[in-house]
Each structure stands twice: as C-alpha cells, then as structure tokens.
Amino acid sequence: MDRRKFMASSAVATAAALGCSRETATAPDLPVLGDLDVAWKKAPCRYCGTGCGVEVGLSEGKVVAVRGDELSPVNRGLLCTKGYHLPGMLYGKDRLTQPLKRKSSGEGFEPISWDEALDLIATKFSETLQEHGPEAVAMYGSGQWTVFDGYAALKWVKAGMRSNNLDPNARLCMASAVMGFVTQFQSDEPMGCYDDFEVGDDFVLWGNNMAEAHPVLYSRILEHKRKNPHVHIVDIATRRTPTTDFADMYVQIRPSTDLALANGILHLLVEQGAVNRAFVEENVVFKRGIEDLDTIGYGCYGDQADRYTFSDSAQDSSYDEFVDFLALYTPEKVADICNIPSAQVKTLAELYGDKQRGTVSLWCMGVNQHVRGTWMNNLINNLHLLTGKISRPGNNPFSLTGQPSACGTVREVGTLSNRLPADMVVNKPEHREKTEKLWGLEPGTINPKPGYHTVDMFRALARGDIRAMWVQTTNPWVSLPNLTRWERTPDDGRFVVVSEIYPTPSTAQADLILPSAAWVEREGIFGNTERRTQHWEKMIEPPGEAKEDAWQIIQVAKRMGYENLFPWPDDDWHKPMYEEYRQFTLGTGKDVASYEQLQETRGLRWPVVDGKETRYRYAAGHDPFVEKKEGVHFYKAKGFGEKAAIWLRPYHPAAESPDEEYPLWLTTGRVLEHWHTGSMTRRVRELHQAVPVGYVELNSADAQELQIADGDKTRVVSRRGEVVLPAKVHQGRGQPPRGLVFVPFYDEARLANLLTLDAMDNISKEPDYKKCAVRLEKV
Amino acid sequence: MHPAKSSATWFSRRSAGVFCMACGLLISGCDWLSDAPVDRSSTVATKPPTSAGVRASRRAFDGAPPVIPHEALGADCTICHTNSGREVPTLGWAPANPHAGTDYVGAVSNCRQCHVFSRADSVFKASNFAGLPQTVHQSSSAFPGGPPGVPHTLLLRENCQACHAGPAARPEIVCSHPERENCRQCHLPIAGSQFTKAEPFLARASAP
C-alpha cells in the first residue's frame, strides 16, 4: 500500500476547521492534510493560448493536483474546468510507452527499441533525400510544441535537410492573424495585451466564443464589466453561444458576411467624420491587392484542388481611393448582405468612432478559419488604424490564439514553411545570411524556396510527392479538413512517423509511432497570446520509455550527420539551445527574456529590454524601440516607410453555400470541456463525462421540418462525406439560427472533418472550417 | 443596447483551491447545456451515506471543483444557489454560493467555466490517475483555547457560511456560532498548510 492510499484509508483526523465545535469536529473517515507530502511548482497550462499559470501538486513522483496560480498575471488564480482537471491528462491507461513499428503485414504494430526506431527514421529520411530531394521530406509540427521542440525541428529541417517542408497545425489555427499583422505592420503578433481587459470600454467579439474557447480571459472582461457598468460587449457571430448570454448586443450575421459588415463600419466612420485624420496622415499608408474573385479562387476547385499557390500583388492606394471603395458598403446594402438591421451597423460605427471610449476588438477562429481570413484580419486592424485606436491601453485589435505556444514556437521560432526566427523569411537573402551566420553554416545552406503549407503538404503526401513525413504533437487525421483525402492506402510507399502520447486516428496512419513525454514530464517554454514567454521545469519522469519531442529530433539529426547543429551535451542542452535562439530576437523588437528571468518569473512579454517587459508594442512610453515622446511608431514596417498599411479588401462569399441539395450551413468548433481533438481531455473522466460524444446542434424550426427530435440519430451529409450524430435541438449549449447547424470537432469516433471542405484563405492558406453546405437525414 | 444578463468575477487573491465543501447536496441550474442522460436520483435531497464519500466522488482530487450532480434546471445557477442557499421544492436544499461575499470577489456567474455536468457513466479510456485524496484540513490555534486558523485558501470560498453553516454543511465543519457572521475577525488564514505555502522559487509576478 503506498503512502497516499494508506492515508486515504486510515482514519485519523480530528477536523478542526474554522469555527467547529468540539462535539462536531471529528471526521473518522478522512486523513489529515498536513500529513501529506505535496510539493508545488509553477507551469503554464497545457491547453489553450491563454497561458494560465498553474501550480502543480507533486507527490511520490506523480502529479496529484493542480491549483490556479495566484501569482500569474494572466489568470490570478482562476482556471477553467480543463485547467482544474489537468493532472488526469497524464494518466490515461493507454499512454504510449515504447516505440512501435507497423508490422510487415501492414496490420498492427510491434515494439522496437529506441535505437532501432531512431536508426530507421534517419535511414528513411536520408534515403528519401538522396533519391527524391528535399521536397520529398516533411515535418508537420504544432503550436503545442515547446520552443525547444520547434527550434530543434527548424534546425533539423532547414539547416540539416535543407528543406522548407516544415509547417505546423497552427496553419489551421492562426495563420490568418499572422498574415494580417505581417501585411499591415510587417511584424507578427499583437500590439496590445491582456491588460486591455481591465481598461477597455467596448469589447467587440468577431466570431469569437470566448466563454468556451478562452473562458478565463472572458472572466476578466466580465469582472471588469461587473465593476464598471458602462462597459459593453458586442458579440458578432453566426450562432448564439454561451458568450452571447453576457453580451449587450448580439449581431447575428450570415456566414462569411463579416467582410461586408467591417466595410460597412469603415464606410460610416468616413461618412460621419470619425476618422482620426492626424493619426492617419502621420502613421498610415493605403494599399490594395488582387481583388478579383475568379483570379483568387478558394484553393479547392479545379487546378487549385491539387496545389494552391496564390500570391497577392500589392499596389499603392490612397485615402481618396479608399473612400470611393467604401461607397458600396452603405448600411442598407450591408444590412442586406449580412441579414441584420442597419441600425446594428450604425451602432457599431458609433462605438468604434467614439473618441471617448476605448475599443478592443477580439477574434479567433471565426475570423481566421475563413476563405478571406487575412482580409478579415486586415479589416479589423483597419478599424483601429482609421480611428487611431491602436497601441494604446484599452484600444487595440487583439487576436487570440488557440494553442499554448502558437505564438512562442510557431510564430516566434518560425516553424512555418517560409519562415525563420523573429519575423525572418527564407526568401530574403539577408535573412538567410543572418541565420546561417548564427548557426555557423556555410553560406547558401538554407533553401530559398518556401516549402509546402499544411494543406498542400498533405496533398503532396497523398499524391506521393512527399515520401517521408514526421508528425509531432498533433492529430491531423482528426483536425485536417476533408479527411478522406489523406488516408493511407496499402503499398503507398510513404513513410510516416507520429510522435504522440496516446493512440489516435493519426497514430493509426503511421508506420512508426514514438512515445512522447507530456507537459511537466519534460522541461518546456511556451509563448502565449499576449507575447508572454513562460518556462517550466521537468517535474516528473515520463511513463515507460517516453521521450520529449526535441530529444527525438536531435537524436535523428545526429544519426543523419548533423551533429554540428546540436553541439550541446546530452544532459544539458535546454539552456544553451534557448540562449542560441534568443540571439535571433535581440535588437529586433521581438527580444525574448533571458533563461534565468524565465525561471524566476511568471513569464515576461516581449520585447524584453534591460530586463523589462513591454505591454504595448509601437507605443511611445511603453515600447523601448520607440523614440518618439508620444503617439505610435510602426518601426517594423520598413517597407511602408515605418507606417502601417490600411488595405482595401472587398466582400467575397464563402466557397460553398447552401443549395437545394445541401440546404444547411455547417459550422464546426469547440466545446468548453474538450480541447482540440480530445486526445487529452477525453481521457479525463470528469471532462469526458460532461460531454461524452459529438453531436449536431440545430434550430428547432429546422428540426420540426425534418422531424428530428432531440437525441435522434441524424446523418449529416456533405459533398465530401457523412457522419451520424445525435441531434441537439433544444438542449444544445449554442443556438443556431434557422438554416445553420453546428458540430464540435473533438470526437474522433464522429469526425466533423469528414464533412468540411479544404477551401482556404488565399494569403494565409488557412482552411475554412466554419462554412460549408450539408443536409440532414434522420437515421 | 440592453443591459447584460449578468456578470462574472475576476480574481486577485489566493490561488484556487477547494470549492464548496457542502456539495454533497449541491444543486444548481444552468441553461446552456444538457449533454447526457440524467440520473435523477442524484437530485433527491436525501442525506448521503457519508458526506465525505459523496464529496470525494464529485471531485477529481482534493481541490478540484465539484461536478454538478443534477440535471440542468433551465435557470441561472444563482437562482437557487443564492448567497445563503435556498430550499428548492421537490429537490431539497441548494447550498449557498461560496464564491460571493467580499469586496474583491463577487458572484461568479459563468458557473460552467469550472463546474461540469457529470451524469454519464462511460469512460473514453480507463485512467491510472490517483489524485490528492480528500482530506480534513488540520487547523491550529495560536494558543490553547485560541480561535483556530483557516486551513485552506480563501480564493473562491469567500462566503464562509456557504460550507460552515446551514442545512448543507457537513457535520464535521459546522460552525457553532454562525450568527457572529464576520468570521475573519477571529479566524485568520494560517501558514504551513499546503494551500498557503509558497515555494522559494516563486518570485514576484512580472506585472505591476
């Protein structure tokens, strides 16, 4: 019997809790807390991009509890239900504990040693490189990678194999926000931070179900609102959600018409004289790109269904041309497109135009997973640039991220097919040169041709152009759109490695499965949505032979002859690796904190200069790279004369809209209790039992017409596939309008992504999971 | 614009910990989901065999928020879980909302952010997780006969009487003098328990 079990079963305690009388203060069936040996250490939460601090309770080499970290400035002690149930995520009985190789028969797996597994990967990738070149190898990573994992992957793929076929699942998540910031400020990531949640007056949520997807941040806004009744929340969405319950105004738009709505608000700001002319003249240039729908397409029809390589062509524009462009978007026209009252467009324009009130725009997947996601990001940023409500406390456009290190690893380390660290790209010679110098490489080592973005990477795998692929820390055979496209076929000749902590539909597609260490089973660094870099130490041993992802990559790289890229001792490589990475950021305005600072603090927001973090980028008095005494300076936008760009972006409809055959919109998303594909949260009893199965949520009028009752088995059919789900009519947590249904994507047994379309944003190449057409059939 | 339905609370004090200890009878309502078949027997307000056993069955570990043991009742949770608790016809006593009652932490209205319904018996996969067991928190006094200290964190449990008084209170922690109301006039949080002990590495948080 171990200590904890002994404690639990031995009846000891005299309870003397607060105010107990002598007579009632006994509890013969409970142990006394003080006898338990629990140590507490800090870590960021494993799940979303909020980056809540938790304290991890450790006893006898196990995680036995967590509690919200009061000292974390992010969450100040509060968590959501996923965070409160973190420990269970580590202890599912089916944890992967040893490398598994697909049997030669093709059916099932057999254990092999780490040496054999690593040798096999090195051999397969080396052979593929020799026979087919660097375009035939690929690594598919994750916004859940630590900075160490991402940096190791970047060096292995880009400096070792001289390929750029490195892309992350964050391409499916926030790539449109990246391209929004890059096209307008020539530097990625938001200028604002979470401090805005306590100083803003109006919070405009664009397609953003914060109450479920970012609950702790929503709590901050709600508490601010409770204390300050003048604070307003506007929820712009295609379906009512728990977020709507707390909103002052709900704007229910037709799918994809947010583009028209944003242009309608811009139109009224101009018409009503709410433009901050002084700010615009000092800080803004005007640009426009390719706008023709037929030229752009959707990345999924005709030739584009095989490979999509659209690139925009920027032209100079002007304020006058901008005003002419907006003339189309009258409130009446916009109301008609969006199917909303024109008064709501006017109210939104009043709110953005009010100089006395601080306005914060918030968005996440509704805007990013959009066939014109970059445009929509541009339009939201335009609202703030036109009114000068940017880089000031309580006035900012602020994109939220869904993964714990989509910012810290993907966007900052640069694990994208065209990127290098700290905003650099492979197609600029000076960026390759700087990278080669810092890595001690021969000039010309880094391949100047960008690799495949995610959807094209999997299309290339399906075609056979990619012959060897390594997937880490993500579950693409649940999360990619139009899933039937990517399934393995016998003798397809491809070699797929998947590093995971549990068996998933993705490990089922693998030729080799590697067991990974999770969360506090290894040392890590994450970077959250507000530019905060956070560190945790290794606290417990991983189960069995599981190893951390970065270690796996380094071992393979060494076997392939790239020892020079990882010159650190096997038992002490985290700190020197981080400090090498940090060199890329220093002096760029994206300066991350030192390793020692990260150990000592609850994270710091970059740029960190002289040990001090920055709350507001580009803002005089806040950002150490701004020399002006007041106002803002968009100093990263060298290509625009150090000004930000307002882009003229029109409304385009969705790639697929309902018709007679498929009369309903399908939108997909999350529920509060499950995170991403559910591979972790579904192994936590409390979270699984709260929402055990996926479902289709529909409007009661549609249900009546289709004679579908609550709980009925319902077949949802799209042009790509079908899935049978229980119906939620009156008891769904969201309330879709007539003509729209919602399916969460966490249930691997009921795959929402068999239905979705692999249409994508023209600039970011992020797929649109929010809009396609389906029909429902009662089973 | 019409006024917001309600608002939630932001937190500025101790780290999160154990919630309402009286949740053997927890009754709340929430209107935004009913996800699974309902076991109505759990909503009957009969006294459980052992309150500690019921308490443990509703938490993943000591310190985790309790799950909601009844069906969604189609209303705001705080209609029944008022600051002092309420008798609910045919169901029994709804324990008080322990999260209300101080200047710096008010009512938490987004209840489902932390508390999930749990009525299905299925598990997706079996688990080896063994969390911190349910415990009684040993308190101590500064001197014999002195008032005992508070052995747990106060964050999210500002309303002491939610757990220590009223029909839902567990017998071992029932307060003998709830009429005095201002509990922390005499009972202070004590150092030395796991809930108040900070590790040496905990430097000051970075934000001002």
Contacts between the chains, C-beta under 8 A, distances in Angstrom:
chain1	res1	chain2	res2	distance
A	4	B	130	6.6
A	4	B	132	7.8
A	4	B	133	5.9
A	5	B	130	7.8
A	7	B	133	6.2
A	7	B	135	7.9
A	8	B	133	4.0
A	8	B	134	7.6
A	13	B	135	7.4
A	13	B	136	4.1
A	13	B	138	6.6
A	14	B	136	7.8
A	14	B	138	7.5
A	15	B	136	3.9
A	15	B	137	7.5
A	15	B	138	7.7
A	15	B	139	7.9
A	15	B	172	4.5
A	15	B	173	6.3
A	16	B	138	6.7
A	16	B	139	4.3
A	16	B	140	7.6
A	16	B	148	5.1
A	17	B	136	7.1
A	17	B	137	6.0
A	17	B	139	5.7
A	17	B	148	7.3
A	17	B	150	8.0
A	17	B	151	6.3
A	17	B	152	7.9
A	17	B	164	7.3
A	17	B	172	7.5
A	17	B	173	4.5
A	18	B	139	6.8
A	18	B	148	6.2
A	18	B	149	7.9
A	18	B	150	5.3
A	18	B	151	7.7
A	18	B	160	6.6
A	18	B	164	6.1
A	18	B	173	7.4
A	18	B	175	7.0
A	18	B	183	6.6
A	18	B	187	4.8
A	19	B	148	7.5
A	19	B	160	7.8
A	19	B	164	5.7
A	19	B	175	3.6
A	19	B	176	6.5
A	19	B	177	6.6
A	19	B	178	7.8
A	19	B	183	6.7
A	19	B	187	6.6
A	20	B	148	7.4
A	20	B	172	6.9
A	20	B	173	5.8
A	20	B	174	6.8
A	20	B	175	7.0
A	20	B	176	7.3
A	21	B	174	7.1
A	21	B	175	7.9
A	21	B	176	3.8
A	24	B	171	5.2
A	24	B	172	6.0
A	24	B	173	7.7
A	24	B	174	5.1
A	24	B	176	7.7
A	25	B	172	6.2
A	26	B	172	6.2
A	27	B	52	6.4
A	27	B	136	4.8
A	27	B	172	4.1
A	29	B	50	6.0
A	29	B	52	5.1
A	29	B	53	7.3
A	30	B	52	5.3
A	30	B	134	6.1
A	30	B	135	5.8
A	30	B	136	4.4
A	31	B	133	6.3
A	31	B	135	5.3
A	31	B	136	7.3
A	32	B	135	6.4
A	32	B	136	5.9
A	32	B	137	7.9
A	32	B	138	4.6
A	33	B	62	7.6
A	33	B	135	3.9
A	33	B	136	6.8
A	33	B	137	4.8
A	33	B	138	6.1
A	33	B	151	7.2
A	33	B	193	6.5
A	33	B	194	6.5
A	34	B	137	7.9
A	34	B	138	4.6
A	34	B	192	7.6
A	34	B	193	6.5
A	36	B	132	7.1
A	36	B	133	7.7
A	36	B	135	6.8
A	36	B	194	7.2
A	38	B	132	6.6
A	38	B	194	5.0
A	39	B	199	7.3
A	40	B	194	7.1
A	40	B	197	7.3
A	40	B	199	5.8
A	41	B	199	6.5
A	41	B	201	7.7
A	42	B	199	7.8
A	42	B	201	7.4
A	42	B	202	6.9
A	55	B	15	6.1
A	57	B	63	7.5
A	57	B	132	6.0
A	57	B	194	7.4
A	59	B	132	7.2
A	62	B	130	7.1
A	64	B	61	6.2
A	64	B	130	7.1
A	64	B	131	5.3
A	64	B	132	4.3
A	65	B	61	4.8
A	65	B	62	6.8
A	65	B	63	5.0
A	65	B	64	7.4
A	65	B	131	6.0
A	65	B	132	4.1
A	66	B	63	7.8
A	67	B	15	4.8
A	67	B	16	5.1
A	67	B	17	5.3
A	67	B	63	5.7
A	67	B	153	7.6
A	67	B	195	7.8
A	68	B	11	7.8
A	68	B	15	5.1
A	68	B	16	3.5
A	68	B	155	7.5
A	69	B	15	5.7
A	70	B	11	7.9
A	70	B	13	6.6
A	70	B	14	5.3
A	70	B	15	3.9
A	70	B	16	8.0
A	70	B	155	6.8
A	71	B	15	7.8
A	71	B	202	6.0
A	71	B	204	7.4
A	71	B	205	4.5
A	72	B	205	6.5
A	73	B	205	5.0
A	73	B	206	6.2
A	73	B	207	3.5
A	75	B	11	7.7
A	76	B	10	7.3
A	76	B	11	4.8
A	76	B	12	5.6
A	77	B	11	4.8
A	77	B	12	7.9
A	77	B	13	6.8
A	77	B	14	6.3
A	77	B	15	4.6
A	77	B	16	5.0
A	77	B	155	4.9
A	77	B	156	7.9
A	78	B	10	7.7
A	78	B	11	4.6
A	78	B	16	6.2
A	78	B	156	7.9
A	79	B	16	6.0
A	79	B	114	7.2
A	80	B	113	5.1
A	80	B	114	6.5
A	81	B	65	6.8
A	81	B	112	7.7
A	81	B	113	6.6
A	81	B	114	5.2
A	81	B	115	7.1
A	81	B	116	5.2
A	84	B	16	7.4
A	84	B	60	7.6
A	84	B	64	5.3
A	84	B	65	5.3
A	84	B	114	6.1
A	85	B	60	5.4
A	85	B	64	6.4
A	87	B	60	7.4
A	87	B	61	6.8
A	87	B	129	6.2
A	87	B	131	6.2
A	88	B	60	6.0
A	88	B	127	6.0
A	88	B	129	4.4
A	88	B	131	7.6
A	90	B	129	7.4
A	91	B	127	5.3
A	91	B	128	4.4
A	91	B	129	3.8
A	91	B	130	7.8
A	92	B	125	5.1
A	92	B	126	7.5
A	92	B	127	5.4
A	92	B	128	7.5
A	93	B	125	6.2
A	93	B	126	4.2
A	93	B	127	6.0
A	93	B	128	5.6
A	94	B	125	5.2
A	94	B	126	7.7
A	195	B	207	7.5
A	198	B	10	7.8
A	211	B	110	6.1
A	211	B	113	7.3
A	215	B	110	6.7
A	215	B	113	4.3
A	216	B	113	7.6
A	218	B	8	7.8
A	218	B	110	7.0
A	218	B	113	8.0
A	219	B	8	5.1
A	219	B	9	7.0
A	219	B	10	6.1
A	219	B	11	7.9
A	219	B	108	7.8
A	219	B	110	6.2
A	219	B	113	6.6
A	220	B	10	5.4
A	222	B	7	4.9
A	222	B	8	3.7
A	222	B	9	7.5
A	222	B	10	7.5
A	222	B	109	7.1
A	222	B	110	6.6
A	223	B	7	7.0
A	223	B	8	5.9
A	223	B	9	5.1
A	223	B	10	2.8
A	223	B	11	7.8
A	223	B	106	7.7
A	224	B	10	6.8
A	225	B	4	6.3
A	225	B	7	5.1
A	226	B	7	3.4
A	226	B	8	6.8
A	226	B	9	6.8
A	226	B	10	8.0
A	226	B	106	6.1
A	229	B	3	7.8
A	232	B	1	5.9
A	233	B	4	6.9
A	242	B	32	5.0
A	242	B	110	7.6
A	242	B	112	7.1
A	245	B	5	5.3
A	245	B	32	7.0
A	246	B	4	5.5
A	246	B	5	6.0
A	246	B	6	7.1
A	246	B	7	7.0
A	246	B	8	7.6
A	246	B	109	7.7
A	246	B	110	7.5
A	247	B	4	7.0
A	248	B	1	4.2
A	248	B	2	6.6
A	248	B	3	7.0
A	248	B	4	5.6
A	249	B	1	5.2
A	249	B	2	7.9
A	347	B	1	7.4
A	502	B	125	7.7
A	599	B	201	7.3
A	600	B	201	7.2
A	600	B	203	4.3
A	601	B	203	5.8
A	601	B	204	7.7
A	601	B	205	7.1
A	601	B	206	4.7
A	602	B	205	4.9
A	602	B	206	5.8
A	603	B	206	6.5
A	604	B	206	5.2
A	605	B	206	7.8
A	613	B	206	5.9
A	672	B	112	6.6
A	672	B	113	7.0
A	673	B	116	5.7
A	678	B	124	7.9
A	682	B	124	4.3
A	682	B	125	7.5
A	683	B	124	6.1
A	683	B	125	5.2
A	683	B	127	6.2
A	684	B	60	7.4
A	684	B	127	7.5
A	684	B	129	7.8
A	685	B	60	7.2
A	685	B	123	5.7
A	685	B	127	6.3
A	685	B	129	7.9
A	686	B	60	5.4
A	686	B	64	7.6
A	686	B	67	5.6
A	686	B	116	6.0
A	686	B	118	5.9
A	687	B	116	6.8
A	688	B	120	8.0
A	688	B	122	7.5
A	688	B	123	6.3
A	688	B	124	4.6
A	689	B	36	6.9
A	689	B	67	7.8
A	689	B	116	7.8
A	689	B	118	4.6
A	689	B	119	7.1
A	689	B	120	4.6
A	689	B	121	7.6
A	689	B	122	7.0
A	689	B	123	7.6
A	690	B	35	6.2
A	690	B	36	7.7
A	690	B	67	7.4
A	690	B	116	3.6
A	690	B	117	5.4
A	690	B	118	5.8
A	691	B	33	7.8
A	691	B	35	4.9
A	691	B	36	7.8
A	691	B	116	7.9
A	692	B	35	7.2
A	692	B	36	5.9
A	692	B	120	4.9
A	692	B	122	5.7
A	692	B	124	7.4
A	731	B	33	6.8
A	731	B	34	4.2
A	731	B	35	7.8
A	731	B	72	7.5
A	732	B	33	7.2
A	733	B	32	4.4
A	733	B	33	4.0
